[in-house]
């Protein structure tokens, strides 16, 4: 059976409604209470019920006056029924006409259309993750295969930036009900901090595996962030165009994609379509690993040409609230920011030309995954050195204790060393001076009065233990341990036998 169009469906509904509205009046005209219908049935030979016969006999006994009054009343009822029927018909036709003129509000679910001039199903806050350890070392990383590497996690500065963003959200009374974050290590850390500070349930922390990935920079991946970023800005400003189809970074063979802004825009459209279909009435916080992705989403939502995307770039840890078409249009960069952006573009053009004229500068060392992991290893070692405490492990204490015991045993077995009187006097004088030194007296006072550990004392004790262990080892190596005497004694016994 072919499907009816919406207008045809409305027509069928209206006709059916009219039929059922008029049906009671047609039935009433042929009811047994109507004398005309009774006579008609009687003339046709139908067997009348007792009630109908009684009505017919009563009608013959009525006088003319009463019959005229009844006919007059019946005419009034008929006119009333006709008026009601006409009113119902006019009302029904009016409703039918209105149903054809008024259009229903289209649903926003499904594929989101940019620009978003209509109201979205949810409220969206956009945020960039805090500074990562690679960014703190001026390294840009865009390869999606290595985004989860913990060497790209939040730095100490990045943690402070995220905590400041949480305080700002509390100040603005903005509490997200859903946190959608990229699978990059720094975005994961940012989401965890926000969940703790803002008391967001773990079931409301939703990772995104693909659609929030940063734009791949190809050959320029793992290069200096401060220089390559300006070159990319200049390339997008001059070559990307309104739809972001131009301005493609150079390709490479280490699995890092080289993408345009339009490639990234496809992922963002899919991201918003999924969120608009999956949630309704929620306040969603989107955490991106870079500053270009949220800026690009704002340009798409407001219909701004994509070659101007970097004017809206996010700083590490920055958050923007309730991003809509109107809020984006009303928050265009002022003249001061625009001039600073143009100055960055001029500087980036020079860097871009140099990078294109001499692409071999990025190929001095073969650009592959091994180089990437070498850079990661250096970063990891540096972070460990910063966090490592200068303490001696228990195994080292045991080693020093054993060496000290060996030194004491060797000293007892070895013959006494003769010392000059002058050397003895000097050692006695030095020991007395050491005992009378103000530093030692201060240490003793602190030990006697302070009920807590003293860092200076721990440091001095550690130095003394190390010095004693070194002296014992040197004495053990220089002096005899009785081994030679034992061997000579065994040889004598053998010769005696």
Number of C-alpha atoms within 10 A of each C-alpha: 3 4 7 10 9 10 12 11 11 17 17 11 12 16 15 11 14 15 11 10 15 17 10 10 16 10 9 11 14 14 13 17 13 14 16 14 15 20 17 12 14 15 10 8 9 11 11 14 10 9 10 18 15 11 15 16 10 9 13 10 9 10 9 10 9 11 14 11 11 12 12 12 12 13 12 12 12 14 12 12 14 14 12 14 16 13 12 16 18 12 12 17 16 11 13 17 13 11 15 12 9 8 8 7 6 6 8 16 17 14 14 20 14 15 15 17 13 11 10 18 18 15 18 20 20 22 29 28 33 31 27 27 22 20 20 16 11 15 19 23 24 22 21 18 11 17 21 16 13 16 23 25 25 26 19 13 15 23 21 15 19 27 17 14 18 22 14 13 18 13 9 10 9 16 16 21 17 21 23 21 28 27 23 30 21 32 30 23 22 29 25 17 17 22 19 12 14 17 12 19 12 12 8 14 19 15 17 17 12 14 17 25 23 23 23 24 26 21 21 25 24 21 16 15 19 12 17 21 19 20 26 21 26 26 21 24 24 14 14 23 17 15 16 23 17 19 21 19 21 15 16 17 12 17 15 23 20 20 20 20 24 20 14 21 21 11 16 22 18 17 17 20 17 15 18 20 14 11 14 13 11 15 19 21 25 24 31 30 29 29 20 23 27 27 21 26 22 25 24 22 21 19 18 17 16 24 25 21 24 22 20 21 18 21 15 21 26 18 21 14 15 16 16 21 21 12 13 18 15 9 9 12 14 8 9 8 13 13 12 11 18 14 11 16 22 14 15 21 19 13 19 20 12 13 18 12 10 11 13 10 11 15 12 8 9 11 16 14 15 11 14 16 14 11 15 17 13 12 17 16 12 12 14 11 11 9 9 9 8 7 9 9 8 9 9 11 13 11 11 19 14 13 19 20 14 17 23 16 14 22 18 13 13 14 12 8 6 6 8 8 9 9 10 11 11 11 12 12 12 12 12 11 11 13 12 11 11 11 11 13 13 11 14 12 11 15 14 9 8 9 8 8 10 12 9 10 15 11 11 12 12 14 12 12 15 14 12 16 20 16 15 21 20 12 16 20 12 10 15 16 19 15 11 10 11 11 11 11 11 12 12 11 10 9 7 7 6
